[in-house]
Structures are given as structure tokens and as C-alpha cells.
């Protein structure tokens, strides 16, 4: 039953792919419509944040290199997947409640709404991937064929967010505090995930617990692809098995949960 519902959702995505892309583009534009710089704010704000971190850690704290990698490069390669994960999950959590006019249409497939938000956030993320690759080149880290592995970790992030958002978007319809809870949990996750810091700084007895965080796999994957130029199967393959097992189960459960409860959305919103 759960697997059949999941296949039904996948078919809807394929069938409605043009609609999803159109809605994602409109969502991206609507966020900045009316402001002087328009959609440029989507790129200005994260860029400004990265520059602030650069000033603080490079100029202020004089942070030391991590594994012979300049700290700011180590940090930037880690923060961009988190920006995407955090932004897309937060917006996808509100995707149903923000589109009540669509939910109340009998013929509209609400299952696609979280993916619309994810793709909208993906536009900015793709810009930052290019931005980081240029910065790496300026720091003397050349482009490598392994950089293309980012497509794999990008897909992994999208599927993880989709699985989580099916659950959080559903809960947010019935429990209005869900969005705030997700925001708080993202803050905890940011500090628990090795973004500012290296796993080696943590006592070894805690390593396993940190690695169980699904975003650890993504963050380390971005570093491996951008900085160390190693393929994902070359180190700790058990993490790959764990991540996809976790994400796969979450997709099945989240899809089933969303599908079964979506018939009540119009009555609650």
C-alpha cells in the first residue's frame, strides 16, 4: 500500500513536471516582486552572509586551515548545501498553507506543492555552486571531474527535503506551530552538523551520533566533491547505505502520510 502510493506520487511529478517548473519560477519571482533589486536579493543576501563570515573568521579570528584547506574555503563548501536544505525545507513546510487557493481546487494535485518550493530554492543554490567553484579557482583549487559529483549530492538533498517536507507540510496544516518547530530544529541541526567545525574536533565517542545526521552525509559529500576530489564510494561506504536507507524509508512513509491526509486539507485551511 505504501509503495503503491509512492509510485502514484512519482507519476504525478512526471505528469505535472511543466506545471511544477512554472509554479517554481513564479514562486521565485513573487518572493522579490516589487523590490528595487527584485530577484537579485535572492543572491545578494546569502553572498553578503558569506562575506561577513569571511571577514569574521579570516580577518578577525585568524582561523587556521582545516586539513590544509583555508578555513573560509572549508566553511563555504559546507554552508552552501545547508543554505539550500534549510531554505527549501522551511518554505516547503509552508507550501500547503501558503497556497490554500490551489488546495481548494478539486482538480489540483497538492502533492506537487512542496517540490515547487524546493525547485524555487534550487535556482539560488545553482548560482552558489558556480560562485563557490570560481572562488576555489581563485584560491588555486582547480576544477576536477569529481566536481560533477555534486549532481549526485544535489539529488540526495532534494529527495531528503522532499521526504521531510511531505511530513512537515502535512503537520503544518493541522498543527500551526509546526513551521516554528522546524525552524528551531534547523538551528539545532546547523550547529550539530560539522559546518563551522571539523568532526576531528569532537571526541571520537560522539562521531557515530554526528554521522547519523542525514545532512552530515551531504555536507561531507560537498567537501569531498569540491575540496578533496574523492568519489563518494571511496570513503565510508556504509554511510551511503545508511543515508539512502533512511531517505528511502522517509520517502515512502512521508508520501503515504501526505497522500492519505491531503483529502482533508481543504476542510482545515
Secondary structure in CASP SS format (residue, H / E / C, confidence):
PFRMAT SS
TARGET T0000
AUTHOR 0000-0000-0000
METHOD secondary structure of the structure
MODEL  1
X C 1.00
X H 1.00
X H 1.00
X H 1.00
X H 1.00
X H 1.00
X H 1.00
X H 1.00
X H 1.00
X H 1.00
X H 1.00
X H 1.00
X H 1.00
X H 1.00
X H 1.00
X C 1.00
X H 1.00
X H 1.00
X H 1.00
X H 1.00
X H 1.00
X H 1.00
X H 1.00
X H 1.00
X H 1.00
X H 1.00
X H 1.00
X H 1.00
X H 1.00
X H 1.00
X H 1.00
X H 1.00
X C 1.00
X C 1.00
X C 1.00
X C 1.00
X C 1.00
X H 1.00
X H 1.00
X H 1.00
X H 1.00
X H 1.00
X H 1.00
X H 1.00
X H 1.00
X H 1.00
X H 1.00
X H 1.00
X H 1.00
X H 1.00
X H 1.00
X H 1.00
X H 1.00
X H 1.00
X H 1.00
X H 1.00
X H 1.00
X H 1.00
X H 1.00
X H 1.00
X C 1.00
X C 1.00
X C 1.00
X C 1.00
X C 1.00
X E 1.00
X C 1.00
X C 1.00
X E 1.00
X C 1.00
X H 1.00
X H 1.00
X H 1.00
X H 1.00
X H 1.00
X H 1.00
X H 1.00
X H 1.00
X H 1.00
X H 1.00
X H 1.00
X H 1.00
X H 1.00
X H 1.00
X H 1.00
X H 1.00
X H 1.00
X H 1.00
X H 1.00
X H 1.00
X H 1.00
X H 1.00
X H 1.00
X C 1.00
X H 1.00
X H 1.00
X H 1.00
X H 1.00
X C 1.00
X H 1.00
X H 1.00
X H 1.00
X H 1.00
X C 1.00
X C 1.00
X C 1.00
X C 1.00
X C 1.00
X C 1.00
X H 1.00
X H 1.00
X H 1.00
X H 1.00
X H 1.00
X H 1.00
X H 1.00
X H 1.00
X H 1.00
X H 1.00
X H 1.00
X H 1.00
X H 1.00
X H 1.00
X H 1.00
X H 1.00
X H 1.00
X H 1.00
X H 1.00
X H 1.00
X H 1.00
X H 1.00
X H 1.00
X H 1.00
X H 1.00
X H 1.00
X H 1.00
X H 1.00
X H 1.00
X C 1.00
X C 1.00
X C 1.00
X C 1.00
X C 1.00
X C 1.00
X H 1.00
X H 1.00
X H 1.00
X H 1.00
X H 1.00
X H 1.00
X H 1.00
X H 1.00
X H 1.00
X H 1.00
X H 1.00
X H 1.00
X H 1.00
X H 1.00
X H 1.00
X H 1.00
X H 1.00
X H 1.00
X H 1.00
X H 1.00
X H 1.00
X H 1.00
X H 1.00
X H 1.00
X H 1.00
X H 1.00
X H 1.00
X H 1.00
X H 1.00
X H 1.00
X C 1.00
X C 1.00
X C 1.00
X H 1.00
X H 1.00
X H 1.00
X H 1.00
X H 1.00
X H 1.00
X H 1.00
X H 1.00
X H 1.00
X H 1.00
X H 1.00
X H 1.00
X H 1.00
X H 1.00
X H 1.00
X C 1.00
X C 1.00
X C 1.00
X C 1.00
X C 1.00
X C 1.00
X H 1.00
X H 1.00
X H 1.00
X C 1.00
X C 1.00
X H 1.00
X H 1.00
X H 1.00
X H 1.00
X H 1.00
X H 1.00
X H 1.00
X H 1.00
X C 1.00
X C 1.00
X H 1.00
X H 1.00
X H 1.00
X H 1.00
X H 1.00
X H 1.00
X H 1.00
X H 1.00
X H 1.00
X H 1.00
X H 1.00
X H 1.00
X H 1.00
X H 1.00
X H 1.00
X C 1.00
X C 1.00
X C 1.00
X H 1.00
X H 1.00
X H 1.00
X C 1.00
X C 1.00
X H 1.00
X H 1.00
X H 1.00
X H 1.00
X H 1.00
X H 1.00
X H 1.00
X H 1.00
X H 1.00
X H 1.00
X H 1.00
X H 1.00
X H 1.00
X H 1.00
X H 1.00
X H 1.00
X H 1.00
X H 1.00
X H 1.00
X H 1.00
X H 1.00
X H 1.00
X H 1.00
X H 1.00
X H 1.00
X H 1.00
X H 1.00
X H 1.00
X H 1.00
X H 1.00
X H 1.00
X H 1.00
X C 1.00
END
